[in-house]
């Protein structure tokens, strides 16, 4: 796995704008080299802030939206259209404003979908969808995502992998149901660390003073069971995108900017 690199921006607005520009470049480059691109979205204020910044970016039209596959790192197991679902928020922030191919928008199942309230069946179905999208050169049960984005919680959780809970200990399955999450709602669907680590690049987003301790813990050599963000690594690159407040507890030795 790759060694984490850091980019620190002055504030969360600049972080969102810079991350959006970086994502556009990655998508365009992937489409130019492979014909299509695959991105895993994250929810929360930083993930949605990035999507809103992308929606407002003039360069967004450089993306061939019809040749982009979108996946999610996790989802709140709530009814379709619920305002708390990550996909609902993503549609409001960006997706409804761009010409995506609906067949390439891979939302996680809702609690009123074909699996009802059986979150384990919903997780298994999403794992099967990922496996069908994987090609032989991926050497695994998920596609090799070009970019997988994760918000970092104040407790160091990423996706719906919370410290010490069973999901963060999973080593075989790519998607699991989560019961009793410490952050509401308690029932969720999430990618596991093996699925996250299939990505070419993993970007971790953290802005605000409430994320400072989590960033410091995750980047200080903590174990992934106690600090799930520490275990989120990409195959070729792991990039932490922070604002100055979230980076405030990091030693200055970690500050060198990541290479372009």
Secondary structure, 3 states (H helix, E strand, C coil): CCCEEEEEECCHHHHHHHHHHHHHHHHHHHHHHHCCEEEEECCHHHHHHHHHHHHHCHHHHHCCHHHEEEEECEEECCCCCCCCCHHHHHHHHCHHHCCCCHHHECCCCCCCCCCCCCHHHHHHHHHHHHHHHCCHHHCCCCCCCCEEEEECCCCCCECCECCCCHHHHCCCCCEEEECCCCCCCCCEEEECHHHHCCCCEEEEEECCHHHHHHHHHHCCCCCCCCCHHHHCCCCCEEEEEEECCCCCCCCHHHCCECCC
